[in-house]
Amino acid sequence: MIIIFLFLQGELLNPEQVLKFADYLYLEGDFNNALNEYRRYLFLSKSNDQEVKEKITDCLIRLQRYDEAIFSLKDYADTTKALYTKARIYFLKSEFPMVRELLKEKNNDYLAKKFIGLSYAGEFNFLKAREFIILPGKIPSHKSLLLGGILSIFPGGGHLYCGRFGDALYSMLVISTGSFISYYYYKNNERTKFYLALGISSIFYAGNIYGGINAVRNYNFYRDNEYRQIIFDHYR
């Protein structure tokens, strides 16, 4: 039993076996345990293996432990690779201005232009992104907030402008019903009920205009977000 125990201990402390196990975990997608094993390998081997250090950073990125990943870059011998890895991490954190700040002196390099272009795309600034990268397909056109507001003067018009037929019908029915009730009380000279119904109808009408404008905003955001994802997938 003692011999078996010593043998197992030797295997567990063998740096090469630890590295093989770490690589196995990495390939299996178990990045948390792979990270621990890679760190154990560096400790046991007293090695300065850059490939292992890069895998440690990659594990941290995949685990979305971005601040730790940035800190790990101090061990990189290749400062250029460290710079681009840091830019990638800030991109994944959606800190797009920081990406451009890091790469501002390398904006003639292809990889730098790619990250800078993608950072602008991340902010929906597709026209600026087009100066650095080739965009797939056509930049989406936006619907007009002003026109959406004007059309909302007619109940449901703003929603209809954005193709939201269900919301348009709902707004039309609610406001039409409120208007009919207000008119009914007015015609029957029930002033208190008329003013109450008119006030409630006015609130719904104002909500219809706001909702129409908001529908345009949501429509534009959805189109931009959809196109941004197409760009990210294209350059993945």
C-alpha positions as CSV (number, residue, x, y, z in Angstrom):
1,M,0.0,0.0,0.0
2,I,2.8,2.4,0.9
3,I,4.5,1.7,-2.5
4,I,1.2,2.4,-4.4
5,F,0.7,5.6,-2.4
6,L,4.2,6.8,-3.1
7,F,3.8,5.9,-6.8
8,L,0.5,7.9,-7.0
9,Q,2.1,10.8,-5.2
10,G,4.9,10.8,-7.6
11,E,2.5,10.9,-10.6
12,L,0.6,13.7,-9.0
13,L,3.7,15.7,-8.6
14,N,5.2,14.9,-12.0
15,P,5.0,18.2,-13.9
16,E,4.7,16.5,-17.3
17,Q,1.7,14.4,-16.1
18,V,0.1,17.5,-14.6
19,L,0.5,19.3,-18.0
20,K,-1.0,16.4,-19.9
21,F,-3.9,16.4,-17.5
22,A,-4.3,20.1,-17.8
23,D,-4.4,19.9,-21.6
24,Y,-7.0,17.1,-21.4
25,L,-9.2,19.2,-19.2
26,Y,-8.7,22.2,-21.6
27,L,-9.8,20.2,-24.6
28,E,-12.8,18.9,-22.7
29,G,-13.9,22.5,-22.0
30,D,-13.3,22.2,-18.2
31,F,-11.5,25.5,-18.1
32,N,-11.8,26.1,-14.3
33,N,-10.0,22.9,-13.5
34,A,-7.6,23.2,-16.4
35,L,-6.6,26.7,-15.1
36,N,-5.8,25.2,-11.7
37,E,-3.7,22.4,-13.3
38,Y,-1.8,24.8,-15.5
39,R,-0.9,26.9,-12.5
40,R,0.1,23.8,-10.6
41,Y,2.4,22.8,-13.5
42,L,4.1,26.2,-13.5
43,F,4.6,25.8,-9.7
44,L,6.0,22.3,-9.9
45,S,8.2,22.7,-12.9
46,K,9.5,26.2,-12.0
47,S,9.0,26.8,-15.8
48,N,8.5,30.0,-17.7
49,D,6.5,28.2,-20.4
50,Q,4.9,31.0,-22.5
51,E,2.4,28.6,-24.1
52,V,1.1,27.5,-20.7
53,K,0.8,31.2,-19.6
54,E,-1.2,31.9,-22.7
55,K,-3.5,29.0,-21.9
56,I,-3.9,30.3,-18.4
57,T,-5.0,33.7,-19.8
58,D,-7.3,31.9,-22.3
59,C,-8.9,29.9,-19.5
60,L,-9.6,33.1,-17.5
61,I,-11.1,34.8,-20.6
62,R,-13.4,31.8,-21.3
63,L,-14.4,31.9,-17.6
64,Q,-15.1,35.7,-18.0
65,R,-12.7,36.5,-15.3
66,Y,-11.4,39.4,-17.4
67,D,-9.6,41.5,-14.7
68,E,-7.6,38.4,-13.7
69,A,-6.9,37.8,-17.4
70,I,-5.5,41.3,-17.9
71,F,-3.3,40.9,-14.8
72,S,-1.9,37.6,-16.2
73,L,-0.6,39.4,-19.2
74,K,2.3,40.8,-17.2
75,D,4.0,37.4,-17.5
76,Y,4.0,37.5,-21.3
77,A,7.4,37.8,-23.0
78,D,5.8,38.9,-26.3
79,T,4.6,42.4,-25.5
80,T,2.8,42.7,-28.9
81,K,0.8,39.6,-28.2
82,A,0.0,40.9,-24.7
83,L,-1.2,44.2,-26.2
84,Y,-3.6,42.5,-28.7
85,T,-4.8,40.0,-26.0
86,K,-5.6,43.0,-23.7
87,A,-7.4,44.7,-26.6
88,R,-9.5,41.5,-27.1
89,I,-10.3,41.3,-23.4
90,Y,-11.5,44.9,-23.3
91,F,-13.6,44.2,-26.4
92,L,-15.2,41.3,-24.7
93,K,-15.9,43.5,-21.7
94,S,-17.6,46.0,-24.1
95,E,-15.2,48.7,-23.1
96,F,-14.8,49.8,-26.7
97,P,-13.1,53.2,-26.2
98,M,-10.4,51.4,-24.3
99,V,-9.8,49.1,-27.2
100,R,-9.1,52.1,-29.5
101,E,-6.9,53.8,-26.9
102,L,-4.7,50.7,-26.6
103,L,-4.3,50.3,-30.4
104,K,-4.2,54.0,-31.4
105,E,-0.5,53.8,-32.4
106,K,-1.0,50.6,-34.4
107,N,-4.0,51.6,-36.5
108,N,-2.2,50.7,-39.7
109,D,-1.8,47.1,-38.6
110,Y,-4.5,44.7,-39.9
111,L,-5.3,43.2,-36.6
112,A,-5.5,46.6,-34.9
113,K,-7.8,47.9,-37.7
114,K,-10.0,44.9,-37.2
115,F,-10.3,45.5,-33.4
116,I,-10.8,49.2,-33.9
117,G,-13.5,48.7,-36.5
118,L,-15.3,46.1,-34.4
119,S,-15.2,48.5,-31.4
120,Y,-17.0,51.1,-33.5
121,A,-19.5,48.5,-34.6
122,G,-20.0,47.6,-30.9
123,E,-21.2,51.2,-30.4
124,F,-23.5,50.9,-33.5
125,N,-21.3,53.4,-35.3
126,F,-21.2,51.4,-38.5
127,L,-20.2,54.3,-40.8
128,K,-17.0,54.8,-38.7
129,A,-16.5,51.0,-38.5
130,R,-16.5,50.9,-42.3
131,E,-13.3,53.0,-42.3
132,F,-11.4,50.1,-40.7
133,I,-13.1,46.9,-41.7
134,I,-15.3,45.6,-44.6
135,L,-18.8,45.3,-43.4
136,P,-20.9,42.3,-44.5
137,G,-24.2,43.1,-46.2
138,K,-25.9,46.5,-46.0
139,I,-26.0,48.9,-43.1
140,P,-29.6,48.9,-41.8
141,S,-31.7,52.0,-42.4
142,H,-33.4,53.7,-39.5
143,K,-37.0,54.7,-39.2
144,S,-37.6,58.4,-38.3
145,L,-38.5,59.3,-34.7
146,L,-40.1,62.5,-35.9
147,L,-42.3,60.6,-38.4
148,G,-43.1,58.1,-35.7
149,G,-44.3,60.9,-33.4
150,I,-46.4,62.5,-36.2
151,L,-48.0,59.3,-37.2
152,S,-48.8,58.6,-33.5
153,I,-51.2,61.6,-33.6
154,F,-53.5,58.9,-35.2
155,P,-54.0,56.2,-32.5
156,G,-51.7,53.3,-33.2
157,G,-50.0,55.0,-36.1
158,G,-46.5,54.9,-34.6
159,H,-46.8,51.2,-33.9
160,L,-48.2,50.5,-37.3
161,Y,-45.2,52.4,-38.8
162,C,-42.9,49.9,-37.1
163,G,-44.9,46.9,-38.2
164,R,-46.3,46.2,-34.7
165,F,-49.9,45.5,-35.8
166,G,-51.0,44.0,-32.5
167,D,-49.9,47.1,-30.5
168,A,-51.4,49.4,-33.1
169,L,-54.8,47.7,-32.9
170,Y,-54.7,47.7,-29.1
171,S,-53.9,51.5,-29.0
172,M,-56.6,52.2,-31.5
173,L,-59.2,50.2,-29.5
174,V,-58.3,51.7,-26.1
175,I,-58.3,55.4,-27.3
176,S,-61.4,54.9,-29.5
177,T,-63.3,53.4,-26.5
178,G,-62.2,56.2,-24.2
179,S,-63.2,58.8,-26.8
180,F,-66.6,57.2,-27.3
181,I,-67.3,57.1,-23.5
182,S,-66.2,60.7,-23.2
183,Y,-68.5,61.8,-26.0
184,Y,-71.4,59.7,-24.5
185,Y,-71.1,61.5,-21.1
186,Y,-70.8,64.9,-22.9
187,K,-73.9,64.3,-25.0
188,N,-75.8,63.3,-21.9
189,N,-74.7,66.4,-20.0
190,E,-72.9,64.3,-17.3
191,R,-70.1,66.8,-16.8
192,T,-68.2,65.2,-13.9
193,K,-68.1,61.8,-15.7
194,F,-67.2,63.5,-18.9
195,Y,-64.2,65.4,-17.5
196,L,-63.0,62.2,-15.7
197,A,-63.3,60.1,-18.9
198,L,-61.7,62.8,-20.9
199,G,-58.8,63.0,-18.5
200,I,-58.2,59.3,-18.6
201,S,-58.5,59.2,-22.4
202,S,-56.0,62.1,-22.7
203,I,-53.5,60.1,-20.6
204,F,-53.9,57.1,-22.8
205,Y,-53.6,59.3,-25.9
206,A,-50.3,60.8,-24.6
207,G,-49.1,57.3,-23.8
208,N,-50.0,56.3,-27.4
209,I,-47.7,59.1,-28.7
210,Y,-44.9,58.2,-26.4
211,G,-45.4,54.5,-27.2
212,G,-45.2,55.2,-30.9
213,I,-41.9,57.1,-30.6
214,N,-40.5,54.4,-28.3
215,A,-41.6,51.7,-30.8
216,V,-39.4,53.5,-33.4
217,R,-36.5,53.6,-30.9
218,N,-36.9,49.9,-30.2
219,Y,-37.2,49.1,-33.9
220,N,-33.9,50.9,-34.7
221,F,-32.1,49.3,-31.8
222,Y,-33.3,45.9,-32.8
223,R,-32.1,46.3,-36.4
224,D,-28.7,47.8,-35.2
225,N,-28.2,45.0,-32.7
226,E,-29.0,42.3,-35.2
227,Y,-26.6,43.8,-37.7
228,R,-23.9,44.2,-35.1
229,Q,-24.2,40.5,-34.3
230,I,-23.8,39.7,-38.0
231,I,-20.6,41.7,-38.0
232,F,-19.2,40.0,-34.9
233,D,-20.1,36.6,-36.3
234,H,-18.4,37.4,-39.6
235,Y,-15.1,38.4,-37.9
236,R,-15.2,35.7,-35.2
